[in-house]
Amino acid sequence: MVWAMNAFETKLEHPADILAWYLDAGVDEAIGEEPLDRYALVQEAQAQRAAEAEALLKSAEEERAAQPASQKSSRTGPTPVRPSDPEIGEKQLTSAVKLAENAKTLDELRAVLEGFEGCPLKKTAMNLVFGDGNPEARIVFIGEAPGADEDRQGVPFVGASGQLLDKMLGSIGLDRSKVFISNTVFWRPPGNRTPNAGEIAVCLPFVERIIELIDPAVLITVGGPATHSLLAQQGSVSRLRGRWFTFETSRMSHPIAASAIYHPAYLLRTPAQKRQAWGDLLGIKAKLAEVDK
């Protein structure tokens, strides 16, 4: 809503009175004088995030390739990424690793995260969004980050994206009593922005520990950030979806099958991709039947 000031500015002289008048009138957004193409801004932001993710993975692979053979890990799971947040350093990362390792149950891990101060996102979020579902699930879904609805309720995937995810799960005979759902970070990034490499890195030990404690047969990454951080594969989700990889950490007794799917938020914006998403869901159903034999 746009309102002209000159109609009332002689009566409302104090800025606080003017702002109060706007709020009472229902004005909830400031509009500039020049038109703004928000679709173009979204496309630019998506392209920038994709480029940053590619550069991050390339840097991690180059560092890994430069290591002596004796120092290289044989794990097929996530590749560590270099933090890009100045508030996150070696101290925070080391603390996260130790705290995660010491947790023996999901309840202990949640309690540890409640007191963890190593992730700056906690300062601006309302609630910790740990996870939801069956702690003995055969399949785990890891998404990107909590949104506004998740932040208010402290539960992952409860907004529009979560409602679509529930329908997707239901289409292959699953629900939240049979799966476990979490995210790559446990607090909402301000403005729903994509979590940066540092925020993902400091939360990664806890995400890994969730998977280790549940010990599922299948891991599904939901969207780009989860796919890049956990599967350590280059490329967009559109290139990686439908393929199966393995995920394993040093504390796991065996690797587990892992794959990527489109994030429900992307499907809401791009419904034409739902046909591919349905194929991916059928692939997940078949994989679960295969590993449960």
C-alpha positions as CSV (number, residue, x, y, z in Angstrom):
1,M,0.0,0.0,0.0
2,V,1.3,3.5,-0.9
3,W,-0.1,6.6,0.8
4,A,0.6,10.2,0.1
5,M,2.2,12.1,3.0
6,N,0.9,15.6,2.2
7,A,-2.7,14.8,3.1
8,F,-1.9,14.5,6.8
9,E,1.6,15.7,7.5
10,T,0.4,19.0,8.8
11,K,-1.6,17.2,11.5
12,L,1.0,14.5,12.3
13,E,4.3,16.2,12.8
14,H,6.2,13.7,15.0
15,P,7.7,10.7,13.1
16,A,6.3,8.3,15.7
17,D,2.8,9.6,15.1
18,I,3.2,9.2,11.3
19,L,4.5,5.6,11.7
20,A,1.6,4.8,14.0
21,W,-0.8,6.2,11.4
22,Y,0.7,4.0,8.7
23,L,0.5,0.9,10.9
24,D,-3.2,1.6,11.7
25,A,-3.9,2.1,8.0
26,G,-2.5,-1.3,7.2
27,V,0.8,-0.3,5.5
28,D,3.3,-3.1,6.0
29,E,5.9,-2.4,3.3
30,A,7.8,0.6,2.1
31,I,7.6,1.1,-1.7
32,G,10.2,3.0,-3.6
33,E,9.7,5.5,-6.4
34,E,11.3,3.2,-9.0
35,P,9.9,-0.2,-10.1
36,L,11.8,-3.2,-8.8
37,D,12.0,-6.5,-10.7
38,R,12.0,-8.9,-7.8
39,Y,11.9,-11.9,-10.1
40,A,15.3,-10.8,-11.5
41,L,16.6,-10.4,-8.0
42,V,15.6,-13.9,-7.1
43,Q,17.3,-15.3,-10.2
44,E,20.5,-13.3,-9.5
45,A,20.6,-14.6,-5.9
46,Q,20.1,-18.2,-7.1
47,A,22.8,-17.9,-9.6
48,Q,25.1,-16.4,-7.1
49,R,24.4,-19.1,-4.5
50,A,25.1,-21.8,-7.2
51,A,28.4,-20.2,-8.2
52,E,29.4,-19.9,-4.5
53,A,28.6,-23.6,-3.9
54,E,30.6,-24.7,-7.0
55,A,33.6,-22.6,-5.9
56,L,33.3,-24.0,-2.3
57,L,33.3,-27.6,-3.5
58,K,36.2,-26.9,-6.0
59,S,38.3,-25.4,-3.2
60,A,37.6,-28.3,-0.9
61,E,38.6,-30.8,-3.6
62,E,41.8,-29.0,-4.4
63,E,42.8,-28.9,-0.8
64,R,42.0,-32.6,-0.5
65,A,44.0,-33.4,-3.6
66,A,47.0,-31.5,-2.3
67,Q,47.1,-33.6,0.9
68,P,49.7,-36.4,1.2
69,A,48.1,-39.8,0.5
70,S,48.6,-40.8,4.2
71,Q,46.4,-37.9,5.3
72,K,43.5,-38.5,3.0
73,S,40.4,-40.1,4.4
74,S,38.6,-42.9,2.7
75,R,35.2,-41.7,3.8
76,T,32.6,-41.2,1.1
77,G,30.5,-38.8,3.1
78,P,30.7,-35.0,3.5
79,T,33.8,-33.1,2.6
80,P,34.7,-30.4,5.2
81,V,34.2,-26.9,3.9
82,R,36.1,-23.8,4.8
83,P,34.0,-21.5,7.1
84,S,33.2,-18.1,5.7
85,D,31.8,-16.5,8.8
86,P,34.3,-14.4,10.8
87,E,32.5,-15.5,14.0
88,I,33.2,-19.2,13.4
89,G,36.7,-20.4,13.8
90,E,38.7,-23.5,14.8
91,K,37.6,-23.1,18.4
92,Q,33.9,-23.3,17.5
93,L,34.4,-26.2,15.1
94,T,36.5,-28.2,17.5
95,S,33.9,-27.7,20.2
96,A,31.1,-28.8,17.9
97,V,33.0,-32.0,17.0
98,K,33.6,-32.9,20.7
99,L,30.1,-32.1,21.9
100,A,28.5,-34.1,19.1
101,E,30.8,-37.1,19.7
102,N,29.9,-37.2,23.4
103,A,26.2,-37.3,22.8
104,K,24.9,-40.9,23.2
105,T,21.2,-40.3,22.4
106,L,19.2,-37.8,20.3
107,D,17.8,-36.3,23.5
108,E,21.4,-35.7,24.7
109,L,22.3,-34.2,21.4
110,R,19.3,-31.9,21.4
111,A,20.3,-30.8,25.0
112,V,23.8,-30.1,23.8
113,L,22.6,-27.9,21.0
114,E,20.3,-26.0,23.3
115,G,23.4,-24.8,25.1
116,F,25.7,-24.5,22.1
117,E,26.8,-21.0,21.4
118,G,29.2,-21.6,18.5
119,C,26.7,-20.8,15.7
120,P,25.8,-17.1,15.2
121,L,22.4,-18.0,13.8
122,K,21.3,-18.8,17.4
123,K,21.5,-15.1,18.3
124,T,18.8,-14.1,15.8
125,A,16.5,-17.1,15.9
126,M,13.5,-17.7,18.2
127,N,13.9,-21.4,18.7
128,L,16.2,-24.4,18.1
129,V,14.8,-26.5,15.3
130,F,16.3,-29.9,16.0
131,G,14.3,-32.6,14.2
132,D,11.0,-34.4,14.0
133,G,10.0,-38.0,13.5
134,N,10.9,-41.5,14.5
135,P,14.3,-41.8,16.3
136,E,14.5,-45.3,14.9
137,A,13.6,-44.5,11.3
138,R,14.9,-46.4,8.4
139,I,15.1,-43.2,6.3
140,V,16.4,-39.7,7.3
141,F,15.7,-36.5,5.3
142,I,18.0,-33.5,5.8
143,G,16.9,-30.2,4.4
144,E,18.4,-26.7,4.1
145,A,17.4,-24.5,7.0
146,P,14.4,-23.6,9.1
147,G,12.0,-20.9,7.9
148,A,9.7,-18.5,9.7
149,D,7.1,-21.1,10.6
150,E,9.7,-23.6,11.7
151,D,11.4,-21.0,13.8
152,R,8.2,-20.1,15.6
153,Q,7.2,-23.8,16.3
154,G,10.7,-25.3,16.7
155,V,9.8,-28.1,14.3
156,P,11.3,-28.6,10.8
157,F,9.1,-28.5,7.6
158,V,5.8,-27.2,9.0
159,G,5.2,-24.4,6.6
160,A,4.0,-24.6,3.0
161,S,7.1,-26.6,2.1
162,G,6.5,-29.0,4.9
163,Q,2.9,-29.6,3.9
164,L,4.1,-30.5,0.4
165,L,6.8,-32.8,1.9
166,D,4.2,-34.6,4.0
167,K,2.1,-35.2,0.8
168,M,5.3,-36.4,-1.0
169,L,6.0,-38.9,1.8
170,G,2.4,-40.0,1.9
171,S,2.5,-40.8,-1.8
172,I,5.0,-43.6,-1.1
173,G,3.5,-44.8,2.1
174,L,5.6,-42.8,4.6
175,D,4.8,-40.3,7.2
176,R,6.6,-38.6,10.2
177,S,6.1,-41.7,12.3
178,K,8.3,-43.6,9.9
179,V,11.0,-41.0,9.0
180,F,13.2,-38.5,10.7
181,I,13.6,-35.0,9.4
182,S,16.2,-32.3,10.2
183,N,18.2,-29.6,8.4
184,T,21.8,-28.7,7.7
185,V,21.5,-25.9,10.3
186,F,19.4,-25.8,13.4
187,W,18.4,-22.1,13.6
188,R,16.7,-19.9,11.0
189,P,19.1,-17.7,9.0
190,P,17.9,-14.0,9.1
191,G,15.6,-13.2,6.2
192,N,15.4,-16.9,5.2
193,R,18.7,-16.5,3.4
194,T,20.8,-19.6,2.5
195,P,23.1,-20.6,5.3
196,N,26.7,-19.8,4.6
197,A,29.6,-22.3,4.6
198,G,30.7,-21.5,8.1
199,E,27.2,-22.0,9.6
200,I,26.9,-25.3,7.8
201,A,30.3,-26.4,8.9
202,V,29.8,-25.7,12.6
203,C,26.4,-27.6,12.5
204,L,27.7,-30.5,10.4
205,P,29.1,-32.5,13.3
206,F,25.7,-32.5,14.9
207,V,23.9,-33.4,11.7
208,E,26.4,-36.3,11.2
209,R,25.7,-37.4,14.8
210,I,21.9,-37.4,14.2
211,I,22.5,-39.8,11.3
212,E,24.9,-42.0,13.3
213,L,22.6,-42.3,16.3
214,I,19.5,-43.2,14.1
215,D,21.6,-45.5,11.9
216,P,19.1,-45.4,9.0
217,A,19.2,-47.5,5.8
218,V,18.7,-44.5,3.6
219,L,19.7,-40.9,3.7
220,I,17.9,-38.3,1.5
221,T,19.2,-34.8,1.1
222,V,16.6,-32.2,0.3
223,G,17.8,-29.3,-1.8
224,G,21.2,-27.9,-2.8
225,P,23.0,-27.0,0.6
226,A,22.2,-30.4,2.2
227,T,23.3,-32.2,-1.0
228,H,26.6,-30.4,-1.3
229,S,27.5,-30.6,2.4
230,L,26.5,-34.2,3.0
231,L,27.1,-36.0,-0.3
232,A,30.2,-34.0,-1.4
233,Q,29.0,-34.0,-5.0
234,Q,29.4,-31.2,-7.4
235,G,26.6,-29.9,-9.5
236,S,23.0,-28.9,-9.1
237,V,20.3,-31.1,-7.6
238,S,18.8,-31.4,-11.1
239,R,22.0,-33.2,-12.1
240,L,22.4,-35.3,-8.9
241,R,18.7,-36.3,-8.3
242,G,17.8,-39.9,-9.2
243,R,21.4,-41.1,-8.6
244,W,22.5,-43.1,-5.6
245,F,25.7,-42.4,-3.6
246,T,27.0,-43.7,-0.2
247,F,27.3,-41.8,3.0
248,E,29.6,-42.8,5.8
249,T,31.4,-41.3,8.8
250,S,34.4,-42.7,10.8
251,R,32.0,-43.7,13.6
252,M,29.6,-45.6,11.4
253,S,30.0,-49.4,11.0
254,H,28.8,-49.4,7.4
255,P,28.0,-47.0,4.6
256,I,24.3,-46.1,3.8
257,A,22.6,-45.4,0.5
258,A,22.1,-41.7,-0.1
259,S,20.4,-39.6,-2.8
260,A,19.1,-36.1,-3.4
261,I,15.7,-34.7,-4.2
262,Y,14.3,-31.3,-5.1
263,H,13.4,-29.1,-2.1
264,P,9.6,-28.7,-1.8
265,A,10.0,-24.9,-1.8
266,Y,11.6,-25.3,-5.3
267,L,8.7,-27.5,-6.4
268,L,6.2,-24.9,-5.2
269,R,7.9,-22.3,-7.4
270,T,8.5,-24.7,-10.3
271,P,5.6,-27.2,-10.4
272,A,6.7,-28.5,-13.8
273,Q,9.5,-30.4,-12.0
274,K,6.9,-32.4,-9.9
275,R,7.0,-35.1,-12.6
276,Q,10.7,-35.7,-11.9
277,A,10.1,-35.5,-8.2
278,W,7.5,-38.3,-8.4
279,G,10.0,-40.4,-10.2
280,D,12.6,-39.8,-7.5
281,L,10.0,-40.8,-4.8
282,L,9.4,-44.0,-6.6
283,G,13.1,-44.6,-6.6
284,I,13.3,-44.0,-2.9
285,K,10.4,-46.5,-2.3
286,A,12.3,-49.1,-4.4
287,K,15.6,-48.5,-2.5
288,L,13.9,-48.9,0.9
289,A,12.3,-52.2,-0.3
290,E,15.8,-53.3,-1.5
291,V,17.7,-52.5,1.6
292,D,15.0,-54.0,3.9
293,K,15.2,-57.4,2.2
